[in-house]
Amino acid sequence: MHGSSVLYKDEAGDVFHSASTSIGETLVMDRIMAMQTFVRIVDANSFTRAAQSLGIPRASATTLVQSLEAMLGIQLLVRTTRRLSLTAEGAAYYERCVQILADIDDIEASLRHPDDRPRGRLRVEMPAVVANAIVFPALDDFHARYEHILLTFGVSNRQVERVGEAIDCCVLTGKPPDAGLAARRLGALERVTCASPLYLARYGTPQRFEELSGHAAVNHTCAQTGRAADFDFQVEGDTVNVSLGGFVQVSDEHAYLECGLRGLGLIQPPRALAQPYLDSGRLREVLPHHRPAALPVSVAYLRHRRAPPRVLTFVNWLAELFETARHVSHEQPPVQQSLRGVETAEPA
């Protein structure tokens, strides 16, 4: 029987062929261990750290991944002296491995612990503002109540399609997720229009919508569209959208706030993020009688199969947490309108 081999790069970047793996050798390879090792290497971004965490020699971790690649007939990882990266096929395989290993953990935990207490590892993705302002300060409470759930957080604005692959549930801001996911509305983050005293001293403080045409904004990239989000204001129960120009656009919430603090334009951050700077005077509220619409927040998880108890437990805890969180609104969002004629010009 013929073996198979794949190209691989060592730490010096030199290409070599992994040892041929016969069909018989492939059959006896511990695939679960190989998958666990592969996932741990990707998570740790290091063969050495992964091997240490698994309690195996580094050479064994390398051999397991090489054997896995030979069995699949594809290259999963590209390794050089400076970085470790996934191939496209490796990224897809990683996502599936994470889910398979989580399912195995669930099965084993249910057999070892027949009681009904939720347990196991829970992978959650959420925006930084939700994590830092609401969730992380309350994690002691969660752990005290559900000590057998191990939490792994990703803090970013990743797309919801990752739910069910590398993560169990995802906290989202903005519009609800697409079909195929169960979603629970948690509330809405209050937002505030503000700018630094430096910016307002230079360009003045707008008192009416008509005066906004003489101002610039720090534009924030909308996660759903990839484009700059309009500014919006609540007027007599409706939401009015206003397009403002500017010379800088960012996608990170903290970079957005930092640009505002440095006087680069008007911003509309979540109040939970801006409140310390409003209290200290480093930011000042603008147009307080026409505040922005609150930003809807929901949590999504897979709809097409029974959600594990650890997921439902975390979702219910989040809902309870948002009920009492500061700067969170529970009113339904207002109707949106576009305010025409306030097309922007940058400050002169």
RATAVEN-V928022 format. One record per run of one state. SS is the DSSP state (alpha for helix, beta for strand, coil for the rest). FROM is the first residue (numbers start at 1). TO is the last residue. If there is no record, write none. Layout:
BEGIN
ss=[SS | SS]
from=[FROM | FROM]
to=[TO | TO]
END
This chain:
BEGIN
ss=[coil | beta | coil | beta | coil | beta | coil | beta | coil | alpha | coil | alpha | coil | alpha | coil | alpha | coil | beta | coil | beta | coil | alpha | coil | beta | coil | alpha | coil | beta | coil | alpha | beta | coil | beta | coil | beta | coil | beta | coil | beta | coil | beta | coil | alpha | coil | alpha | coil | beta | coil | beta | coil | beta | coil | beta | coil | beta | coil | alpha | coil | beta | coil | beta | alpha | coil | beta | coil | beta | coil | alpha | coil | beta | coil | beta | coil]
from=[1 | 4 | 5 | 7 | 10 | 15 | 18 | 21 | 22 | 23 | 29 | 31 | 45 | 47 | 55 | 58 | 73 | 77 | 80 | 84 | 87 | 88 | 113 | 120 | 127 | 128 | 146 | 149 | 156 | 160 | 163 | 164 | 167 | 168 | 169 | 174 | 181 | 190 | 191 | 192 | 194 | 196 | 197 | 204 | 209 | 215 | 217 | 222 | 228 | 229 | 231 | 236 | 238 | 243 | 248 | 251 | 253 | 262 | 266 | 268 | 270 | 271 | 281 | 284 | 286 | 295 | 303 | 309 | 325 | 328 | 330 | 335 | 339]
to=[3 | 4 | 6 | 9 | 14 | 17 | 20 | 21 | 22 | 28 | 30 | 44 | 46 | 54 | 57 | 72 | 76 | 79 | 83 | 86 | 87 | 112 | 119 | 126 | 127 | 145 | 148 | 155 | 159 | 162 | 163 | 166 | 167 | 168 | 173 | 180 | 189 | 190 | 191 | 193 | 195 | 196 | 203 | 208 | 214 | 216 | 221 | 227 | 228 | 230 | 235 | 237 | 242 | 247 | 250 | 252 | 261 | 265 | 267 | 269 | 270 | 280 | 283 | 285 | 294 | 302 | 308 | 324 | 327 | 329 | 334 | 338 | 348]
END
